[in-house]
């Protein structure tokens, strides 16, 4: 009985296929999630990063409250036409 024959048995038996699928998904979930409980901090510190000042925090809260993030982004993108227009 080769490997392909064993595979066909699993494919034809719906219960065995379901149990096998659930087992694989469960093991995969545990492998992905369990390490997070053993880490002290999941966020790496970035050099040059600083917390928002109080004024910046108020501005960010207004930005979020008014829904500005739906149309605008806080990421600066140098578009060619804007560089030519504004320098």
C-alpha positions in Angstrom: 0.0 0.0 0.0 1.7 3.2 -1.2 1.4 6.7 0.0 -1.2 7.6 -2.6 -3.4 4.7 -1.5 -3.4 6.0 2.1 -4.2 9.4 0.9 -7.2 8.1 -1.1 -8.5 6.4 2.1 -8.5 9.8 4.0 -10.1 11.6 1.0 -13.0 9.1 0.8 -13.7 9.0 4.5 -15.3 12.4 5.4 -15.1 12.0 9.1 -11.4 11.1 9.0 -10.7 14.1 6.6 -12.6 16.4 9.0 -10.7 15.2 12.1 -7.4 15.5 10.2 -8.2 19.0 9.0 -9.2 20.1 12.5 -6.0 18.6 13.9 -3.9 20.4 11.4 -5.6 23.8 12.0 -5.4 23.3 15.8 -1.7 22.6 15.8 -1.1 25.5 13.4 -3.0 27.8 15.6 -1.2 26.7 18.7 2.2 27.1 17.0 1.3 30.7 15.9 -0.4 31.9 19.1 1.4 30.1 22.0 4.7 32.0 21.6 2.9 35.3 22.1 2.2 34.3 25.7 5.9 33.8 26.5 7.2 37.0 25.0 7.6 40.0 27.2 7.0 42.5 24.5 5.7 41.9 21.0 6.6 45.4 19.8 10.2 46.1 18.9 11.7 49.4 19.8 12.6 51.5 16.8 15.5 53.9 17.1 14.5 57.5 16.6 10.9 56.9 17.5 9.3 59.1 20.2 5.9 59.3 21.8 3.4 62.0 20.5 3.6 65.3 22.3 0.3 66.4 24.0 -0.5 68.8 21.1 0.3 66.1 18.5 -1.9 63.7 20.4 -4.8 66.1 20.4 -4.4 66.6 16.7 -4.3 62.9 16.0 -7.5 62.4 18.1 -9.2 65.1 16.0 -7.9 63.4 12.8 -9.3 60.1 13.9 -12.6 61.5 15.2 -13.4 63.4 12.1 -12.6 60.4 9.9 -9.8 62.1 8.0 -8.0 58.8 7.7 -10.7 57.6 5.3 -9.4 59.9 2.6 -6.0 61.0 3.8 -3.0 59.2 5.1 -0.3 60.4 7.5 2.4 58.9 5.3 4.2 61.5 3.2 4.6 60.6 -0.4 6.7 62.8 -2.6 4.7 63.0 -5.8 6.6 64.4 -8.8 4.1 67.1 -9.7 4.0 68.3 -6.1 7.8 68.4 -5.9 7.9 70.5 -9.1 5.1 72.8 -7.8 6.2 73.3 -4.2 9.8 72.4 -4.3 
